[in-house]
Amino acid sequence: MKIVVIGSTGLIGTKLVTNLKRRGHAVLAASPTTGVNTITGEGLSAALDEAEVVIDVANAPVWEDQAVLNFFETSGRNLLAAESAAGVRHHVALSIVGSERLPHNGYFRAKVAQENLIKASDIAYTIVRATQFFEFVDGIARSATIGNEIRLSPALIQPMASDDVAAALADVALAPPVNGTIEIAGPEALPLDELVRRFLQEAGDPRTVVADIRARYFGGLLSDRSLTPGDGARLGTVGFDAWLARERARLAAS
């Protein structure tokens, strides 16, 4: 079975390609650097020839509201049209848990627009909504830093390891399409401020984390339901402490 991974050079795409190849599948790693561009359409038709499954984990190169919306809408339309022409049987897309619950976040709005295009297409699909990745905790901290202080909501978040994301996407791609949405998350929910505090302590970072219920998360106010999955979500195996230990070992080795 030929599987095409769109966005194959990113954090998730790289791990996903490795995971699928390890399972013995023929995988085409597609990205602008390999001559496949979903914005211009370059290389799409050739890449999708005889493909049965396409997994879209492409990420927008910019975060400005209109630009990111344009990216996901243009990329989505071009990719789905090419898939329809090629007879692709299963479209898998990576999205974000809680996208519709944070409408002030332009990136989340763009992911909802991408999902709507998928649902309206004639291709069988599975949308995989993941919680935030452990690898993004540093970026969350930087986004909320003023001086030496980081103000963050104490609302719950249930982040997960990128390895678990890639494994879940591979499982979904090899299963029949559900024509619906699956949620995946980490094994434990933590207050956002506590998550970042523990990350900084591990890194020896002197910044102070302050819990503030009014603090915005990339433009949106959080509740305990904003970034956590509903019942029945698939949970990853790697907890935050285990991930921190892995990162510690990786940095020591490098």
C-alpha positions as CSV (number, residue, x, y, z in Angstrom):
1,M,0.0,0.0,0.0
2,K,1.4,3.4,-1.0
3,I,1.0,6.1,1.6
4,V,1.9,9.7,1.0
5,V,2.8,11.9,3.9
6,I,2.3,15.6,3.2
7,G,4.5,17.8,5.4
8,S,7.1,15.0,5.8
9,T,10.0,17.2,7.0
10,G,8.3,18.6,10.1
11,L,8.3,17.3,13.6
12,I,5.4,14.9,13.2
13,G,6.0,14.2,9.5
14,T,9.6,13.0,10.1
15,K,8.5,10.6,12.9
16,L,5.5,9.4,10.9
17,V,7.5,8.5,7.8
18,T,9.9,6.5,10.0
19,N,7.1,4.8,11.9
20,L,5.3,3.7,8.7
21,K,8.5,2.5,7.0
22,R,9.4,0.5,10.1
23,R,6.1,-1.3,9.7
24,G,7.0,-2.2,6.1
25,H,4.9,0.2,4.1
26,A,5.8,2.1,1.0
27,V,5.9,5.8,2.0
28,L,6.4,8.8,-0.2
29,A,7.7,11.7,1.9
30,A,6.2,14.8,0.3
31,S,7.1,18.4,1.0
32,P,8.3,21.5,-0.9
33,T,11.8,20.3,-0.4
34,T,11.0,17.0,-2.2
35,G,9.3,18.8,-5.0
36,V,5.7,18.5,-3.8
37,N,4.0,21.8,-3.1
38,T,0.3,21.8,-2.0
39,I,0.1,25.6,-2.4
40,T,1.3,25.8,-6.0
41,G,0.2,22.2,-6.9
42,E,3.7,21.4,-8.1
43,G,4.4,17.7,-8.0
44,L,1.0,16.7,-6.5
45,S,-0.3,14.6,-9.3
46,A,2.8,12.5,-9.6
47,A,3.2,12.1,-5.9
48,L,-0.4,10.8,-5.5
49,D,-0.3,8.4,-8.4
50,E,-1.4,5.0,-7.2
51,A,-1.6,6.3,-3.6
52,E,-4.2,4.7,-1.4
53,V,-3.8,6.8,1.7
54,V,-2.7,10.5,2.2
55,I,-1.8,11.8,5.6
56,D,-1.7,15.6,5.8
57,V,0.5,16.9,8.7
58,A,1.7,20.0,6.9
59,N,2.1,23.1,9.0
60,A,1.7,26.7,8.0
61,P,5.0,28.6,7.7
62,V,3.4,31.8,9.2
63,W,1.0,32.5,12.1
64,E,-0.6,35.7,11.0
65,D,-4.3,35.2,11.0
66,Q,-5.2,35.7,7.3
67,A,-2.0,34.1,6.1
68,V,-2.5,30.9,8.0
69,L,-6.1,30.7,6.9
70,N,-5.0,31.2,3.3
71,F,-2.4,28.5,3.7
72,F,-4.8,25.8,5.0
73,E,-7.6,26.6,2.7
74,T,-5.4,26.7,-0.5
75,S,-3.4,23.7,0.5
76,G,-6.6,21.8,1.5
77,R,-8.4,22.5,-1.8
78,N,-5.5,21.6,-4.0
79,L,-4.7,18.4,-2.1
80,L,-8.2,17.2,-1.9
81,A,-8.8,17.9,-5.6
82,A,-5.6,16.0,-6.5
83,E,-6.6,13.1,-4.3
84,S,-10.0,12.9,-5.9
85,A,-8.5,12.8,-9.4
86,A,-6.0,10.1,-8.2
87,G,-8.6,7.9,-6.6
88,V,-7.2,8.1,-3.1
89,R,-9.2,6.0,-0.7
90,H,-8.4,7.6,2.7
91,H,-7.5,11.1,3.7
92,V,-6.0,11.5,7.2
93,A,-5.5,15.0,8.6
94,L,-3.9,16.1,11.8
95,S,-5.8,18.8,13.7
96,I,-6.0,20.2,17.2
97,V,-8.2,19.3,20.2
98,G,-10.4,22.3,21.1
99,S,-10.0,24.2,17.8
100,E,-13.6,25.3,17.7
101,R,-13.5,26.3,21.4
102,L,-10.9,29.0,20.9
103,P,-12.3,31.2,18.1
104,H,-10.0,34.1,19.0
105,N,-7.0,32.1,17.9
106,G,-6.5,32.6,14.2
107,Y,-4.5,29.3,13.8
108,F,-7.3,27.3,15.4
109,R,-9.9,29.0,13.2
110,A,-7.8,28.0,10.2
111,K,-7.7,24.4,11.3
112,V,-11.5,24.4,11.6
113,A,-11.7,25.7,8.0
114,Q,-9.4,22.9,6.9
115,E,-11.5,20.3,8.7
116,N,-14.7,21.7,6.9
117,L,-13.1,21.3,3.5
118,I,-12.3,17.7,4.3
119,K,-15.8,17.0,5.5
120,A,-17.3,18.5,2.3
121,S,-15.1,16.5,0.0
122,D,-16.0,13.2,-1.7
123,I,-13.0,11.4,-0.1
124,A,-13.3,9.0,2.9
125,Y,-11.5,10.6,5.8
126,T,-10.4,10.5,9.4
127,I,-9.5,13.7,11.2
128,V,-7.1,13.2,14.1
129,R,-7.3,16.0,16.7
130,A,-4.3,16.0,19.0
131,T,-3.6,18.0,22.1
132,Q,-0.6,20.2,22.3
133,F,2.8,18.5,22.1
134,F,5.4,18.5,24.9
135,E,7.8,19.9,22.4
136,F,5.8,23.1,22.2
137,V,5.9,23.9,26.0
138,D,9.0,26.1,25.5
139,G,7.1,28.1,22.8
140,I,4.1,28.5,25.1
141,A,6.4,29.9,27.8
142,R,8.1,32.4,25.4
143,S,4.7,33.6,24.1
144,A,3.6,34.5,27.7
145,T,6.9,36.0,28.9
146,I,7.1,39.6,30.0
147,G,10.5,40.4,31.5
148,N,11.2,37.7,33.9
149,E,7.6,36.7,34.5
150,I,5.3,34.3,32.7
151,R,1.6,34.7,33.3
152,L,-0.4,31.6,32.4
153,S,-3.9,30.2,33.0
154,P,-4.2,27.4,35.6
155,A,-6.7,25.7,33.2
156,L,-6.1,22.0,32.5
157,I,-4.1,20.9,29.4
158,Q,-3.4,17.3,28.4
159,P,-0.3,17.5,26.2
160,M,1.4,14.5,24.6
161,A,4.7,13.4,23.1
162,S,5.2,13.8,19.4
163,D,6.2,10.1,19.2
164,D,2.7,9.2,20.4
165,V,1.1,11.5,17.9
166,A,3.0,9.8,15.0
167,A,2.1,6.3,16.3
168,A,-1.6,7.2,16.5
169,L,-1.6,8.7,13.0
170,A,0.1,5.6,11.6
171,D,-2.5,3.4,13.3
172,V,-5.3,5.5,11.9
173,A,-3.8,5.5,8.4
174,L,-3.7,1.7,8.3
175,A,-7.3,1.3,9.6
176,P,-10.5,2.0,7.6
177,P,-11.6,5.6,7.5
178,V,-14.2,6.6,10.1
179,N,-15.5,9.6,8.2
180,G,-15.3,11.5,11.5
181,T,-13.0,12.8,14.1
182,I,-10.7,10.9,16.6
183,E,-9.2,12.7,19.6
184,I,-5.7,11.8,21.0
185,A,-4.1,13.1,24.1
186,G,-1.4,12.5,26.7
187,P,-2.0,10.2,29.6
188,E,-2.4,13.0,32.2
189,A,-4.0,16.4,32.5
190,L,-2.1,19.2,34.2
191,P,-2.7,22.9,34.9
192,L,-1.0,24.9,32.2
193,D,0.9,27.0,34.6
194,E,2.2,23.9,36.5
195,L,3.2,22.3,33.2
196,V,5.4,25.2,32.2
197,R,6.7,25.6,35.8
198,R,8.0,22.0,35.8
199,F,9.5,22.5,32.4
200,L,11.4,25.6,33.5
201,Q,12.6,23.9,36.7
202,E,14.0,21.0,34.7
203,A,15.8,23.4,32.4
204,G,17.1,25.5,35.2
205,D,15.3,28.6,33.8
206,P,14.9,31.3,36.4
207,R,11.7,32.9,35.0
208,T,8.8,33.0,37.4
209,V,5.4,31.4,36.4
210,V,2.3,33.2,37.8
211,A,-1.1,31.6,37.7
212,D,-3.6,34.0,36.2
213,I,-7.2,33.0,35.2
214,R,-7.3,36.1,33.0
215,A,-4.1,35.2,31.1
216,R,-4.8,34.5,27.4
217,Y,-3.5,31.5,25.5
218,F,-2.5,32.8,22.0
219,G,-5.5,35.2,22.2
220,G,-8.1,33.0,23.9
221,L,-9.3,32.6,27.5
222,L,-9.1,29.1,28.8
223,S,-11.3,26.8,30.8
224,D,-10.6,23.2,31.8
225,R,-12.4,22.1,28.7
226,S,-10.6,24.3,26.2
227,L,-7.5,22.1,25.5
228,T,-8.6,18.7,26.9
229,P,-10.2,15.9,25.0
230,G,-13.7,14.4,25.5
231,D,-14.5,10.9,26.6
232,G,-13.1,8.1,24.5
233,A,-9.9,9.8,23.4
234,R,-6.9,7.6,22.6
235,L,-4.3,8.3,25.3
236,G,-0.5,8.2,24.6
237,T,1.9,6.2,26.7
238,V,4.5,8.8,27.5
239,G,3.9,11.1,30.4
240,F,5.4,14.5,31.0
241,D,8.0,13.3,33.5
242,A,9.1,10.5,31.2
243,W,9.4,12.9,28.3
244,L,11.5,15.3,30.4
245,A,13.8,12.4,31.3
246,R,14.2,11.5,27.7
247,E,15.0,15.1,26.8
248,R,17.5,15.2,29.6
249,A,19.2,12.1,28.3
250,R,19.1,13.3,24.7
251,L,20.7,16.7,25.6
252,A,23.4,15.0,27.7
253,A,24.3,12.6,24.8
254,S,24.5,15.5,22.3
